[in-house]
Amino acid sequence: TALQAAHDELERRVADRTDELVRMNDGLQTEITGCKEAEEQRQHALDNLQQTIGTTMRVMGSAVEIKDPYMAGHQRRSAALARSIAGEMGLSQDKIDAIRMAGSIHDIGKLSIPTEILLKPGKLSEIEVPLIKEHAKRGYEILKDVESSWPLAEIVYQHHERVDGSGYPRNLKGDEICVEARIMAVADVVEAMASPRPYRPALGIEAALEEIEKNRGTLYDKTVADACLQLFREKGLHLKWLD
């Protein structure tokens, strides 16, 4: 009958559509599996790349410390302090890792500075000061072609910039400076002031913290400065713990 024929045709169409959906689902599952495998391979390659970068950065950092004995431990302690500040600020783990890595080689550009200038016990001349300041740019040039998911070259380039625009080498200000570099700037100053240099003895941690507090919001980012001060004054952090 016509009714039976219509029923049979409907069942046939339903069966055909069901088969089509099954094939589509199988294809989608295959595609999803392929995407997962590709993502796993990508992540594995990224992990290997970051491990390689880490090894390279440690070698570079050691090279700086060999050239300038006063730098021994400075980059490591600065990186550890910067990482602690970033953690106190609640930054993502990825940004914390970027800060730690960049901090460990933030003075890599000093490899291009003559040793007699780096180790000069007295005041630098008007000619020597600009040469020292070149190290941020030189560091950027060394790192700019390093393949990394982190902005290592920019952090190194910017770590002597100041939020009021008075820093160097590009006189960046405020949010023109990436947050990683704003953190690195504070950590670098604190560690440098608290440790001896060829031209002066250590000034001590209190002098360093007073510098950060006095220039909070002018030279140094307020949020970064507050996190640093809180770590030392409220949570009892000691620089010696960062070695």
N, C-alpha and C positions, 0 to 999 in steps of 0.2 A: 504494500500500500504506500501511498504518498507519505503518510506519517512515519512509517517504518524507514522509508528511504531517507527522509530528513533526519531521523534519529541516527541512522548509520553514518550519514555524512557528517553529522555533528561529532560523533565519536571518533571518526577518522581525523577530523580537523584537530580535535583535542589531543589525540595521540601524536599527530604530527607536530603540534605546537609543543607538547611535552618533550618529545625527542629533541626538538630544536633548543628548548631551554636547558635540557641536560647537557647538550653539546656546548652551549654557551657557558654553562657553569663549569664544565670540565676545562674549557679554554681559559676561563677567568682564574680558576684555581692554579692552572699551570703558569699563567702570567704572574699571579701573586707569589707563587713559589720562586719563580725566576727573579722577581723584584727583591724578595727576601734574601735570596742567595747573593744577588748583586750588592745589596746593602751591606750584608755581612762581609763580603769581599772588600767593599769600599771602606768599611770601618776598620777592617784588619790592616788595609794598606795605610789608612790614616794613623792608626796606632803605631805601626812600624816607622812611619815618617816622623812622628813626634818623638819616638825613642831615638831615632837617628839625630834629629835636631837637638835633643837633650844632650846627647853625647858630644855633638859638635860644640854646643854652647859651653859645656864644661871645659873642653879643651881650650876654647877661646878665652874663657875667664881665667884659666890657669896661665895663659900666655901673658895676659895683662899683669897678673900678680908677680910673675917672674921678672918682668921689666921694671915694675915699681913695687919694691918690698913693702912700702907703706900701704899699698892697696891690698895686701894679703888679708883676706877675710872681709874686706869692706864690701865687696860686691855680694858675697854670700850673706853677710849679716843684713845688708840693705834689702836684699831680696826676701829674706825671712821676715824682716819687719814689715815690708810692704805687703807680703802675703797675710800677715796677722792683721794689718789695718784693713785690708780688703775683706777679710773674714768678719771683722768687727762691724764693717759697714753692710754686711749681708749680701755681698756681690755673689754672682754665680760662680760655680766651680771652674767653669771655662775661663772666666776673667781672672780668677785667682791663679790658675795655672799659667795664664799669659803673663801676669805680673811677676810671678816667681821666675819664669824663664827669662823674661827681659831683664829683670833685676840682676840676675846672675851674670849678665854681660853688659850692663848699662854703660860701663866705661871702656868698652872694647875699642872705641875710637882713639884712646890714648896710646894705642900701639903706633900711631902715626906721629906722636909727639916725641921730640928728642929727649933722651933720658936725662940729660943735664938740666933740662927745664923741669921735668917731672920731679926730680930729686933736689932741686935748688933749695938750699936751706934758708935763703933770705927772701925778701920781697921781689916779686916778678917785675920786670921792666915793662914799659909801655908797649914794647914790641912783643914781649913774651905773653902778656895777658891774652891778646887775641888768638895767639897760637894755641893756648890751653883751651880757650872757648871753642876752638874748631873741633874738639873731640866729639861733640854731640853730632855734628854733621858727618864727620868721618865714620862714626859708628853706624849712622844711617846708610851711608854708602857701602859699608861692608855687608850690611844685613839685608838691604833692599831686595836682593834677588834670591834670598833664602825662601824656599817654598814652605809656607806654614799657614795654618788656619788662624794663627794669632798675629796681631799687628806689631810684631817685635821691633821692626825697623822704626816705626813711628813712635813707639814708646821710648826707645833709646834717643831718637831725634828730639823728643819733646821734654825730656826729664829735667832740663834746666829752664824751662819756660815758667812764668809766674802768672797768677790769675789776673794781676793788674796790668799785664803787658810789658813788665820791666825785665823779663827774662831774656834768654837767648836760645837758639840763634835767630828765630823768626819773629820774636816779640808777639807771640800768640797770647790771647787773653781769654779768661773765662772758659766757656764751653768749647772754644776753639781747641783747647787742650784736652786730649782724651782722658777719661777718668783714670786709666791705668797710669798715665804719665803724671797726673796730679798726685796720685798716691806715691809713685816712685820719687817725686820731688821731695816730699816730706820725709820719707824714709831715708833718702840719700843725705839730706841735711842733718837729720838727727844722728845718724851713724857717724858722719864725717866730723861733726862738732864734738861728739863724745869720744873720739879716738885721736891719737897723735898724728901729726903731719910733719913733713920735713921742716917746715917753717914755724911750727909752734907745738907745744905740748897739748895733750887732750884737754878740752874745755869742760868736759863732764856732762852727764846726762841732764842735770838740772838746767844748765845754761842752754842746752839744745832745746829742751822743752819750753823754756822761757822764750826762745827765739820763735818757736812755732806759735805759742800763745799770743805773743806780741803782734805777730804779723798774720794772724788768722783772719782770712777774708780779704787781705791785701795781696800778700805774696803767695799765701797758701790757701787752698780750698777749705772753706769752713767745715764742711762735713768730714773731710779727710783729717784736718787738724784735730777736730773734736774726738774722732775715733782714736787717733794716736795718743792724745793726752789721756783719754779714758783708759787705754791699755796700760799705761805706765802709772798713772796716779790713782786709779780706782781698782785696777785688776792686778797690780803688782808685777807687771812685766819687767824683766831685766835684760839688758843687751847681751849679757854673758850667756843667757839661755838660748840665744839665737846662733851661737857658734856651732 
